[in-house]
């Protein structure tokens, strides 16, 4: 199946729908471009893990049916763990409902400029540590703007921390509408 997923130029084709467990763990950037084709609806555990040199934006969860409705996208634990050079934008689309443990841990570690994290409108659960040390170096976070496009997901309180790590710079949260997202009201007084 992997041979059919690649075009003649070794880029992933838009017809690819799934990336299995450890499918691209420790692969070079030239083997997996684009990182996640738009039709992918499944990424197994550690599917694209330990990709130190992959650069550019990450877009996941944007597959849609013929009518334009989002298709559910399943992410495995540690799917993008240690993809150090991704950025400046990480976009989690409307097809993603659950973000598992370490899914985006240490993403953007080597990216020194400010980053944007977009969490789609249909995310209902973020497991603790899902974004552990996102855009951080030596336990120091860098300027990161987090755009929540839906209401506060369950489990989101510990999504950006590890046991010994407090993300001091994750202050900026943007919402589509505080009226439509009442669970975020607790953050209305957060400092800028």
SULWO-V382582 format. One record per run of one state. SS is the DSSP state (hx for helix, st for strand, lp for the rest). FROM is the first residue (numbers start at 1). TO is the last residue. If there is no record, write none. Layout:
SS;FROM;TO
SS;FROM;TO
This chain:
lp;1;1
hx;2;5
st;6;6
lp;7;11
st;12;12
lp;13;17
st;18;19
lp;20;28
hx;29;31
lp;32;41
st;42;43
lp;44;55
st;56;60
lp;61;63
st;64;64
lp;65;69
st;70;70
lp;71;72
st;73;75
lp;76;85
st;86;92
lp;93;95
st;96;96
lp;97;97
st;98;99
lp;100;114
st;115;119
lp;120;124
st;125;126
lp;127;135
st;136;137
lp;138;139
st;140;141
lp;142;143
st;144;148
lp;149;153
st;154;154
lp;155;155
hx;156;158
lp;159;161
st;162;162
lp;163;164
st;165;165
lp;166;172
st;173;175
lp;176;181
hx;182;187
lp;188;192
